[in-house]
């Protein structure tokens, strides 16, 4: 992850604007001319993330937030077609995980994507809320699979089936498992293929954003930020179930 400093979040107006999407269009993604526009979108995502951090804290979940860089850079392949806000385990919980993993295995833990995380993302034609375990966050993936091995598939199934509208996905595979109607057999099928360290695990919900300006008004309303935050809140039980924490420590049996 780039070491660029986190920009100050927008904490007042968190309603999306047309240029939040336009500046991520394929024909603008490589141009530094739109960095200021993308910075505003990044700060908006940062404001939403910090709002959620405060909300989660009230419910006893400590999270930290970061956002992805808004300027073309070697880290993003010289183009910005997607902006992210990551919500990851707190610094205190990272310290606890380092003690469990040991110094060598935990050396890259500060990178957001090396932790299980909740996510808000924006693209030219899409909004997304998700829970993600990157392949490099193998310890969270292994924590999940060991928990399921020990408790059986039904507890995880129950959590996933509260998430109607979301889908469980495996790495970059085309298949998806729709939450809300999953069966034990479907999850067992998923687990036969999922290997922490080799595959990413994603539970996401996506909303299409019309590219025609006249049709885009629906995503520029005041209801949209509230909806995104509410959908993130629905993912918290899944985060608590899967991610390593002192209260959910299944990593090494």
Secondary structure per residue as TSV (DSSP state, phi and psi in degrees):
chain	resnum	aa	ss	phi	psi
A	1	X	-	360.0	142.7
A	2	X	-	-60.5	146.9
A	3	X	-	-88.8	9.4
A	4	X	-	-56.0	139.3
A	5	X	-	-64.4	144.5
A	6	X	-	-70.3	128.3
A	7	X	-	-74.7	157.2
A	8	X	-	-63.3	133.6
A	9	X	-	-75.2	152.4
A	10	X	-	-83.4	117.1
A	11	X	-	-107.5	1.2
A	12	X	S	-103.7	-79.0
A	13	X	-	-91.5	103.9
A	14	X	-	-103.0	10.5
A	15	X	S	-77.5	135.0
A	16	X	-	-68.0	151.1
A	17	X	-	-120.2	158.9
A	18	X	H	-54.4	-39.8
A	19	X	H	-71.7	-16.5
A	20	X	H	-57.5	-33.6
A	21	X	H	-93.6	-41.4
A	22	X	H	-61.6	-36.5
A	23	X	T	-70.7	-9.8
A	24	X	T	-102.5	3.9
A	25	X	S	-62.0	147.5
A	26	X	T	-52.5	-36.4
A	27	X	T	-79.7	-3.6
A	28	X	T	-117.9	-9.6
A	29	X	T	-62.7	-28.0
A	30	X	T	-94.9	-5.2
A	31	X	-	-92.3	123.4
A	32	X	G	-65.2	-14.6
A	33	X	G	-58.8	-25.5
A	34	X	G	-103.7	13.5
A	35	X	H	-60.1	-40.8
A	36	X	H	-63.7	-39.1
A	37	X	H	-65.5	-43.9
A	38	X	H	-68.0	-31.9
A	39	X	H	-62.5	-39.9
A	40	X	H	-62.9	-41.6
A	41	X	H	-65.5	-40.6
A	42	X	H	-61.9	-43.5
A	43	X	H	-65.7	-33.8
A	44	X	H	-64.6	-45.9
A	45	X	H	-60.8	-40.0
A	46	X	H	-62.1	-38.5
A	47	X	H	-65.5	-41.3
A	48	X	H	-62.9	-41.7
A	49	X	H	-64.4	-43.3
A	50	X	H	-66.8	-34.7
A	51	X	H	-60.1	-41.2
A	52	X	H	-72.1	-36.3
A	53	X	H	-56.0	-44.6
A	54	X	H	-64.8	-40.1
A	55	X	H	-64.4	-43.9
A	56	X	H	-66.2	-36.6
A	57	X	H	-60.3	-38.2
A	58	X	H	-63.5	-23.4
A	59	X	T	-101.8	12.6
A	60	X	T	85.8	14.2
A	61	X	-	-112.9	118.4
A	62	X	-	-91.5	122.5
A	63	X	E	-131.7	153.8
A	64	X	E	-114.7	155.4
A	65	X	E	-126.4	147.8
A	66	X	E	-145.4	162.7
A	67	X	E	-126.3	157.6
A	68	X	-	-80.8	160.1
A	69	X	-	-72.5	150.7
A	70	X	-	-104.8	-4.8
A	71	X	S	-110.6	146.8
A	72	X	-	-57.1	133.8
A	73	X	-	-155.8	159.4
A	74	X	G	-59.8	-29.5
A	75	X	G	-64.8	-33.4
A	76	X	G	-108.3	21.6
A	77	X	T	72.0	18.9
A	78	X	T	75.6	18.2
A	79	X	-	-150.3	148.8
A	80	X	-	-121.6	95.6
A	81	X	S	-108.3	-2.5
A	82	X	E	-151.6	135.8
A	83	X	E	-118.6	140.1
A	84	X	E	-123.6	150.7
A	85	X	E	-119.7	122.4
A	86	X	E	-98.8	136.9
A	87	X	E	-120.3	107.8
A	88	X	E	-120.1	174.4
A	89	X	E	-58.7	151.2
A	90	X	-	-70.4	164.8
A	91	X	H	-56.8	-40.3
A	92	X	H	-62.1	-43.2
A	93	X	H	-71.1	-31.5
A	94	X	H	-63.4	-39.6
A	95	X	H	-61.6	-41.9
A	96	X	H	-63.7	-41.0
A	97	X	H	-67.2	-37.3
A	98	X	H	-58.3	-38.7
A	99	X	H	-66.5	-33.7
A	100	X	H	-74.3	-43.0
A	101	X	H	-78.1	-32.6
A	102	X	-	92.8	158.9
A	103	X	T	-58.4	-44.9
A	104	X	T	-67.7	-45.2
A	105	X	T	-71.8	-25.4
A	106	X	T	-100.6	13.2
A	107	X	T	-66.7	-24.8
A	108	X	T	-107.3	20.3
A	109	X	T	-68.0	-19.2
A	110	X	T	-70.1	-23.8
A	111	X	S	-67.6	129.5
A	112	X	G	-57.0	-43.6
A	113	X	G	-73.7	-6.6
A	114	X	G	-89.0	12.7
A	115	X	S	-126.9	150.7
A	116	X	-	-57.6	140.3
A	117	X	E	-150.2	154.0
A	118	X	E	-90.0	152.5
A	119	X	E	-144.4	139.7
A	120	X	E	-113.9	132.9
A	121	X	E	-140.6	150.2
A	122	X	E	-132.9	136.9
A	123	X	E	-129.7	176.8
A	124	X	T	-56.1	-36.2
A	125	X	T	-129.0	23.6
A	126	X	E	-160.7	144.4
A	127	X	E	-113.3	149.7
A	128	X	E	-147.0	142.0
A	129	X	E	-122.9	134.8
A	130	X	E	-155.2	161.7
A	131	X	E	-114.1	132.9
A	132	X	E	-138.0	140.4
A	133	X	E	-122.9	104.6
A	134	X	-	-65.6	154.3
A	135	X	T	-55.7	-33.7
A	136	X	T	-75.4	-11.3
A	137	X	-	-95.2	50.0
A	138	X	H	-59.3	-28.9
A	139	X	H	-67.3	-36.1
A	140	X	H	-72.2	-39.5
A	141	X	H	-61.8	-41.7
A	142	X	H	-69.6	-35.2
A	143	X	H	-59.4	-42.6
A	144	X	H	-64.5	-49.8
A	145	X	H	-67.7	-35.0
A	146	X	H	-68.5	-35.8
A	147	X	H	-64.6	-44.2
A	148	X	H	-65.5	-39.0
A	149	X	H	-59.3	-40.3
A	150	X	H	-79.6	-34.9
A	151	X	H	-102.2	-11.5
A	152	X	-	89.8	166.6
A	153	X	S	-79.4	-17.4
A	154	X	H	-69.2	-33.2
A	155	X	H	-65.3	-44.6
A	156	X	H	-66.5	-39.8
A	157	X	H	-57.7	-43.0
A	158	X	H	-62.0	-41.9
A	159	X	H	-64.3	-47.0
A	160	X	H	-64.6	-34.7
A	161	X	T	-79.9	-0.2
A	162	X	T	-83.4	-5.0
A	163	X	-	-107.9	47.9
A	164	X	T	-57.4	135.7
A	165	X	T	102.3	-20.0
A	166	X	-	-96.5	162.9
A	167	X	E	-133.7	142.9
A	168	X	E	-88.2	130.3
A	169	X	E	-132.4	152.9
A	170	X	E	-113.8	110.8
A	171	X	T	50.6	-129.8
A	172	X	T	-105.4	21.9
A	173	X	-	-69.7	153.5
A	174	X	S	-78.3	-24.7
A	175	X	-	-70.1	155.7
A	176	X	E	-146.9	153.1
A	177	X	E	-116.1	114.5
A	178	X	E	-81.0	121.6
A	179	X	T	-69.3	150.9
A	180	X	T	103.5	-26.2
A	181	X	S	-137.5	22.2
A	182	X	-	-70.1	149.0
A	183	X	-	-113.4	160.5
A	184	X	H	-55.0	-38.9
A	185	X	H	-64.5	-37.6
A	186	X	H	-65.6	-42.3
A	187	X	H	-68.6	-38.0
A	188	X	H	-62.7	-36.6
A	189	X	H	-62.1	-46.9
A	190	X	H	-56.8	-46.4
A	191	X	H	-69.0	-23.7
A	192	X	H	-65.4	-28.9
A	193	X	H	-99.0	-28.9
A	194	X	-	-74.0	124.1
A	195	X	-	-128.0	107.0
A	196	X	B	-54.8	138.9
A	197	X	T	95.6	-27.6
A	198	X	T	-107.4	-31.8
A	199	X	B	-124.7	148.9
A	200	X	-	-89.0	150.5
A	201	X	E	-118.9	131.8
A	202	X	E	-135.2	136.0
A	203	X	E	-123.4	111.1
A	204	X	E	-136.0	160.6
A	205	X	E	-132.1	132.6
A	206	X	E	-124.6	143.8
A	207	X	E	-122.4	125.6
A	208	X	E	-69.2	142.4
A	209	X	-	-112.8	115.5
A	210	X	-	-57.3	137.9
A	211	X	S	-84.3	-18.0
A	212	X	S	-78.1	123.3
A	213	X	G	-52.1	-40.1
A	214	X	G	-67.2	-23.8
A	215	X	G	-97.0	0.6
A	216	X	-	-92.3	-1.8
A	217	X	G	-56.7	-32.3
A	218	X	G	-62.0	-32.4
A	219	X	G	-89.3	0.1
A	220	X	G	-102.1	11.0
A	221	X	S	-86.0	163.1
A	222	X	H	-68.7	-18.2
A	223	X	H	-73.6	-26.7
A	224	X	H	-63.8	-49.8
A	225	X	H	-58.0	-39.5
A	226	X	H	-63.7	-40.5
A	227	X	H	-62.7	-44.1
A	228	X	H	-61.2	-42.8
A	229	X	H	-67.2	-39.0
A	230	X	H	-65.1	-38.9
A	231	X	H	-68.9	-35.5
A	232	X	H	-60.4	-42.7
A	233	X	H	-60.4	-34.5
A	234	X	H	-64.2	-24.1
A	235	X	H	-84.9	-11.2
A	236	X	H	-59.0	-44.8
A	237	X	H	-58.9	-35.9
A	238	X	H	-66.5	-43.9
A	239	X	H	-57.8	-47.9
A	240	X	H	-61.9	-37.3
A	241	X	H	-69.1	-44.4
A	242	X	H	-90.2	-44.9
A	243	X	S	-72.6	143.5
A	244	X	-	-62.3	137.5
A	245	X	B	-155.2	166.9
A	246	X	T	-58.3	-26.4
A	247	X	T	-88.8	-10.4
A	248	X	B	-137.5	69.4
A	249	X	-	-108.0	96.7
A	250	X	-	-123.4	12.9
A	251	X	T	-64.7	-48.1
A	252	X	T	-116.1	36.2
A	253	X	-	76.3	360.0
